[in-house]
């Protein structure tokens, strides 16, 4: 699939924003974070800012962005509409949670309930985003059991890395959050590696034979392509990235998205002060770069079944 930068930006920003929002809701409700209004204001402003910027950028690739709201009316049958509904609903408990944290400097009682609801809705929104791609049967690289867990875990991982920056910025001593950052980075790395290995070693179920309905006729090959030049389908649904370039980009994602952030996050567990803050900020910057590369590959390597009609043998 042709990677649209607006969608890459949206899934990266909103995933990190929802991850941080969920972390603040859970840890705040559990009284594992101080009820300092400036910390609450900074964290919620950053989380909701990333979410909002991401959601707005998702409309940039639409032909009529002003009609994007109409998609939400189809929530009974569309995961895209459910994503929109969940995204809007998340602002309500997040606003209440922020009200208690920032203005009353408390995250207990009903404010804690609002924090937990915020976390649940944030994860549901990310799950709906993942289901948009998972339910597309013609794209084997998305329609598999790895897509939804990968989206959810990478969101939690990004949120944990951001939360690590937040607690060091406000000099909060909480080894559990830093340990969670390390664990989620390791788990995210492992899961993403398995996802890439799955896509490299398997093909989609359709073949040229099944596409034209003659499974028992032996191997079928395309004698002559239906077009003498690329058409819309070939450009958008048959976007190709050279294997050597894909391998290089995967290596970049492995190193910057997972390996180095893991090293810097581990290092931050054994130091303090400005050194620890610098370590987690570097980890966050590297992780963000790696996730952008990972997300670009997620779209660029997706092969639509329609390519069978244009000479592809494996999608």
N, C-alpha and C positions, 0 to 999 in steps of 0.2 A: 504494500500500500504506500502511496505517496505521503510522506510525513508532513503534516501541517504544523508549522511552528506554534500556532495558537493553541492547538490541542496538546502538544508537548509541554508548553508553558503552563497550560491549565492543569494537567494531571500532576506535574511536578510541584507547582506552587500549592494547589489545593490539597494534595496528598500530605505535604509537610504541614500545612496549616491545620488540617483536620487532625493530624497526628498530635501536634502540640496542644490543640484544643482539648482533645480527649485526655491527654496526659495531665493537663491542668485540672480538668474536671475530676478525674479519679484521685490524683494525689492531693488536690485541694480538699475534696470531700473526706478523704481519709486523714486529714489533719497532718499530712506529711510535708506540707509547705507552710511557711509563715503567712499570716493574714495581712502582710504589709501591703498597703494600697498601691504603692508604686510598683512593686513586683507584679501584683495582679494586673495593674493597668498596662504595664509594658508587655507582659506575656499575652494577655487577651487582645491588645491592640495589634501585636505582631501576628498572632494566630488568625484573627478575623481579617486582618489586612491581607495576608497571603491568600486566604479563602476567597475574599471578595475580588482581589485582582485576578485570581485564577478563573473564577466564574465569569467575570467580565471578558477575559481574553478568549474564553471558549466560544463567544459569539462572533469573533472576528472573522472566522472562516465561513460564516453563513452568508448566503446571498442577500437575505433581508433580516439583519440582526434585530430590527425593531419588532419582529414577529416571534422572537424566540420564546416569549412568555406563553404563546399558544401551545407549545409542546407540552407544557405542564398539565394541560387538560386531558391528556391521553394516559394518565397514570395507571389506568386499569390494565393496559396491555403493553406499555412501553417502559423499558428500564430507563431510558433517557428522561422521560417525564417523571418517573419515581425519583431519579437523582435530583431533578430540579425541586420537587416537592420536599424531599428530605433536606436539601441544602437550605431552603427558605425556613423550614421549621427549626433547623438547628440554631438560627439566630435568636429565637425566642428564649429558650432556657439559657443560652450563652449570655444573653443580655441580662437576665435575672441573676445569673451566677456572678457576672461582673458587677452588678449593682451591689450585691452583698459584700463582695471582696473589696471593691474600690471605695464605696461610700460608707459602708458600715464596718469594714475591716473584719469580716467574719465569713467563714466558709462552712459553718456547721448548721445543723437543723434543716430548715427548708432550703437554705442556700446550698447545702450539700446535696440535697435531692436534685436541685437544678443542675449541679455539676455532673452528677452521674447521668442524668438524662441527656445533657450536652454531649458527654462522651459516647453514649449509645447512639445518638442520632448522627454524630460525626462518623462513627464506624459504619453505620448503615448507609450514609451518603457515599463513602468510599466503596462499599460493597456494591451499591447500585452502579457506580461508574464502571467497576470491573465487570459486572454482569452485562453491560452494554456490549462489550467485546466478547465475553464468554459465550453469549447466546448466538453469535454469528456463525452458523454451521458451515458456510462456504469457506471460512478461513481456519485452517487446521491449527495454525500457530496461536490462535486465540481460543478456539473451541476445544479446550482441554481442561483437565483438573488442576493445572498449575496457575491459571490466570488469576482467579479470585484470591487464593491465598497469597500470591505474590503481591498483588495490589495492596491488600490489607497489611501484610507484614512490612512492606516497604514504607507504608504510611506511618505505621507505629515506629519503625526504625528512624525515619526522618524526624518525627515528632520527638523521639527520645534524644536525638542529637541536639535538637533545638532546645529542649528542656535542660539539657546539660549546660548549654551556653547560658541559659537564664539563671540557673542556680549559682553558677560561678560568677556571673555578673553582679549578683546581689549577695555574694559571699555566704551562700546557704550551704551548710555542711549536711549532705545527705548521700551517703555511700550507696544507698539502694538505687537511686536514680542513675548514678554513674555506672553502677553494675548492670542495670537494665539496658543502658545504652550499649555497653559492650556485648551483652547477650543478644540483643536484637540485631546488631551489626553482624555478628557471627551467624545467626539464624537466617537473616536476609541474604547474606552471601551464599550460604549453602543452598537455600531454596532457589535463588536466581540461577545458580550454577546448574541445578537439576532441571530447571525450566529450559535453559539453553541446550543442555545435553539432549533433552527430550525432542526439541524442535530439530536438532541436527541429525538425529538418528531415526526419525519417523517421518512418514508422509501422510497426507490426508487420505481418507478412504476412497474418494472418487478417483477414477482413472479415465483415460481417453475412451476406453471401451464402455465404461458405465455411463459416461457423459452422453454418448450417442446411442446407448441402449443395446449394445451387441457384445455382452460379456463373454459369450461362448465362441466368439469368432477368432480367437487368437489375438496376438498383439496387434494393435492398430496404430499406425503412424500417420501424421499429417503430411500429405503429399505436397500441398500448396497452401500457404497462409491465406486467410480470407481478406487480408488487406496488404497493399503494397507499402504503406507507411503507417506509423503508429496512430491509433485513434485514441479517444478519450479513455476507454476501458484499459487499453494497454498502458497508458501513461499513469492512470490513477490506481488501477487494480493490479497492474503488472510491474510496478516500480521495482527496479533491480539494483541491488547493491553488490559490488564485487565481493567474492568470498574473502579475498585477502584484506579488503578494507573492513569488512564485517569482523574478521578475526582481530584486527588491530583495535577497532572500536570496543570490542568485548574486553580486550586486555586493558584498555584505558578505563573502562567501567569497573572491572575487577579491582584495579589498583586504586583509582581515585574514589570510587563509590563505596568500597568495602574495606580493602586491605589497609590503606593508610589511615582512614578514619578510625578503624579498629585499633591500630597502633597508637595513635594520638589519644584516643579515649582511654586506653589502658594506661598510658603514661600519666594522664590527668588524675588517675586514681592514687598515684604515689607522690604527687607534688601538690602544692597549694599556691594561693596568691595569684599574681599576674602570670606566672608560668603556666599554671593550670588553666587559667582563662584563655591564654594564647593558644594552648593545645586544643581546647574544645572549639574555639573559633576556627582554627585551621581545619579541624575535623569536619565541622559544619560546611565550610566552603568547599572542601574536597568532595564531601558526600553529595552536595548539591550538584556539582559538576558531573560526578559519576552517574547520578540518577537521570540527569538530562540526556547523557549519552545512552544510558540503558533504555530510556523511553523512546529515543529516536530509533534505536534498533527494534524496539517492540513493534513500531509501525512499519519501518522500512523492510523488515524481513517477513512480514505477513504476506502470504500468497493466496490470492483469491482463486476459487475453483474455475472461474471464467477463463483463466489462462490456459486451461486444457484445450480450448478451441483455437489457441494461438501457438500451439506446438509444445507447450510445457508437458513434461512427463511425470512430474511429481509436484504437488502443491501441499 
